[in-house]
Amino acid sequence: MPKSQLLKKLLIIAQIILLGFIGMWSMNHLHWIFDLLSNFLFQFAISLTIVGALWLVLRHWLNGTVCMIVGIGLTILCMSKGNTHDPAAEVKLTLSSINVLSENFDSAAFLSYVETHDPDLVYILECTPFWKSVADGALSSEYPYHAAQPQWDNFGIAIYSKLPLVDTEIFDFTDSYFPIISTTIELDEKEIRLFGTHYENPMGSRESRVRNYQIDQSIKYLKDRNESILFFGDFNMTPYSYKYEEIIDELGIYDSRARWRLAPSWPTFFWPLGIPIDHCFVSPDIQVVERNVAGDVGSDHRPLTVKLSW
């Protein structure tokens, strides 16, 4: 078989598969597998654009044009998720959300990150008793206000703060092992509700239902509160999921991610599959000055740091 014929067959197969995946994304509210695949919409879009370019090289104008239009259009859609930042604004609050990975023991990298970024709030995900002892020993003097529920699984959490934490609750909407932290801080006469999460990984039908239930209950808990909101953590969900849109629409908050930046937070070990699943949503009255997803703390997640003003 001539090489050109083989390439055409491979391109046809790739085009059909990619368009099928993109079709599933457009219906991601119908089935958990569609929603799971939608997390990789950006990768599908880039791949389809490459397929389109190869079709054009082979002078197959119709296939090439269709693939290029769909691929480039979806790439722009993925990159346009987010909002504008105001780098000139005065930074009043800095939050770091750090998934340390429960099986990771590189405390030096974690402490170096905290020292470098010097946040006012440190939110630790996958906080085991080991990580709580590290944080208690190294952070307590500078972060005297804290709350934690360490666990030996992947869902322990903790928050360490330079500011007093008020009305602090740790609870679980599922009555199982997915704790959530809700607390408030007051700064410059502004009261802010902090809501830290780590939702279930939707790698199956049951797990997807649990994550969706957690999101629904979080929305119900936060909706109609007469206070500013910071809603952050590992959502196990990208901006291409219908649940992401529900959070924004129902709560009237916005994603702190800058428009035209992908900012993948997971996985650290294979960048071509990088997806943004760690988020920080903020109320409209809070301005994002800077958002950074970078650094290595020995985890499979990159830490997220957000600088805020108002």
N, C-alpha and C positions, 0 to 999 in steps of 0.2 A: 504494500500500500504506500503510495507517495506520501511524503512527509506533510505536504499541504492538505491532503485529504484527512490524514490522522489528526492534524491540528484543528481542522474544521469540526470533526466529530467531537473532539475534546471540548471545543468551544461551545458546541450545541449542548453537550451534557452540562457543562459549567453554567451556561446561561439558564437552562431549565431549572437546575438546582437552586441557583441564586434567586431567580424570580419567584420560585416556590417559597424559599425562606422569607423573602420580602413580603409575599402575599400572606404568610403566617403572621408576620409582624403587624400587618394592617388589621388583622383579626385577633390580636393578642389577648383581648378580653374574653375570648371564647373558650380557651383551653390553656392549661398550665404549660404545656410544651411550647405552644405558640408564644406565650409570655416569656418563657425561659430563652427561647431562640432570639426574641426581640432585643435582648441585651447586647447582641452582636450585630445590630443593624449597621453601625458604622463600618465594621469589617466587611459586611455583605455589600455595602454601597461602594467601597473602594475596590473590592474584587470585581464587581460588575462593571465599574468604569474601566478597569484594566481589560476585561473581556471585550468591552465595546471598542477600545483602542485597537486591540488585535483584529477584530472584525474589520475595522476601517483599513488597517494595513493590508488585509486580504481583499479589500475592495468590495466587501459585503455591506453596502451602504445602509440598508434597512435595519439589519440586526445591529450594526455598529451604532447607528443613530439612536435606536431605541435604548440600547444598553447605556450609552453615554448620557442620554437625557435623564433616565431613571437613576443611574448611579451618581451623577453629579448633583442632581436635585436632592437625593437623600443625604448625600454628604453635607450639603449646605444646611439641610434641615437638622442634622445631628450637631453640627458645629454652631448653629444659631441658638441652641438651647442655652439659656443663661441670661445674664443681665450685665449692665455697665457698672464699672467701678469708679470710685472717685479718689484717685491716689493723692490728691491735694488735701483731702480732709484730715482733720486731727484724729489720730487713733485714740479711742477711749477704752476699748476693750479688745483683748486678744484671747481667742479660744483655740486650743489644740485638741483634736479628736484623734486618738492614737490606738489603733488595733495592734496590740503587741504580739498576738499569736500565742495561744495558751502553751504550746510546746516549745516556745522560744525562751531562752534564758540569757539573752544578751542584754543585761541590764545597763551596761556601760553605754551602748548605742542609744538606748532609750533616754538615759539621763543626759547624755550629750545633746540630744535633740531638744529636750526641755530647756536646758541651759542656753542653747543657742537662740531659741525662739522666745524664751522668757514670757510665756503666756500668762494671763491672769487666771485662766481656767484650764485645767488638764483633765480631759475625759479619757479614761482608759477602758478599752474593750478587750474581751477575752482575758479579763483580770482573774488570775488564779490566786490562791493564798500566797504563792511565791511572789507574784507581782505586787500584791498588796503589801507584803513585808518590805519589798524594795521601795515602793512609794512612801510607805510610812517612815522608813528610815532616812530617805534622802530628801523628801519633799515636805514633810510635816512642819518644819520650822518656817519655811517660806510660804507654805500653803496650809495654814492652820485649820481651815474649814474643809471638811471632807465627809463623804458618805460613800459606802461601798457595800457590795454584795459579791465577794469573791466566790468562784466556783471552779471545780476541777475540769469542767467541760469548756466549751468555747463561748459561753454566754455570761460569764461573770463581768461585772461593770464596777467602775469607781469614778468619782469626780473629786478633784482637789482644787481648792480655790483660795486666792488671796483675799477675796471678799467674803463677808459673812453670807452663809446660805440660810435662807429662811423658808419655812413651810416645806421642808424636805420630805419626800415620800419615795420609797422604793417598793414597787409593786409589779405584778405580773398579770396581764390581761388573760392569760391562758391557764393560770393556776398550775404551772408546771415549772419550767426552768429558764424563762426568758425575762429576767428582771428589766425594769425601766426606771430611770431616775427622773423625778420631777422636783424642781426646787426653784427658788427665786433669789435674785440678787438686786440690790439697789445701788445705783451709781449716778451721780450728778442729778439727783432727784428723779431718776427714771427707774421704774421697776420692770425687770425683765424675767419672764418665765423661761427657765432652762429645761429642756425636755430631751434627755439622752436615751437613745435606743440601740438595740442590736436585734434586728428581726430574724426570724427563721430563714434558713437557706431553702429556697423553693425548688428543690431538686426532685420533687415528686408531687403527686396529686395532694396528698395529705399535707405535706410541708407547704405547698403553695397556698392551700386554704388557711393554714395557720398564719402565714405571713400576711395574707390579705385581711384576715380577722384582726391581727395586731394593728395594721395600718388603719382599718376602719375604726377601731376602738380608740386609737390615738387621736384621730380626727375628731371623734365625738368628745373626747376629754378636753381637747384644746379649743374647740369651736366656741365662738361667742364669748371668749374670755376678754375682759377689759384690761388687757395688759399686753406688752410687747412680748414676742416669742422668738426664741432660738431653738430650733428643732433639728437635732444633729445626731450623727452616728453612722453605723453600718446598716443600710436599708436593704441590702441584698436585692437591689433594684436599680436600673439605669433610668435616665431621662426618657427613654424610648418606651417605657412601660405605661400602660393606662393608669396604674396606681400612682405613678408620679404626677400625672396630670390631675388626678383626684385630690391629692394633697394640696397642690397649688390652688385649684379652683375652690375647694371646700373651705380652706383656711384663709385664703386671700394673702398668702405669703409668697415669697419668691426664692429661687435658688441662688445661692451666693456665687455659683460658678460664673466666670466671665464668659460672655458670648465670644464665639470663635476659638474657644480653647477646649480641647477634649478632656484634659485633666483626668486620665485614668488612675484609679487608686488600687486596682487589683487586676491581675496578679503581678507581683514584682518579678517573677521568675521567667516570664515569657511575654515581652512587651507587645508583639503583634496581636495578642488577644486581650490587651489591656482595656478595661471598661470602668466607667465611673459609678461605683456603687456606694461610696462614702459621701455623704452630703451634709450640708448645713443650710437649712432654710431659715429665712429671717423675715420679720414683719416689715411692711412698707416704710415704717417710720425709722428704720435702722438702715444706715448706708454702709455698704461694703467698701472698705478702703483697699484691701488686698486679700487675695486668697491664694494659698500655696499648697499644692499636692506634690510633695517631693521628699526625699530623704530615705534613709535606710535604718530601721530600728531592729533588723533581724526578722521581720515579719513578712508575710505574704501580701500585706497591705502597705501602701505608702501612707504616712501620716498626713492629716489635713489640718492646716492652720488658717484661721480667718481673723483679719483685723477689721474692727468695726467702729463706726462713728454714728452720731446723731445730732 
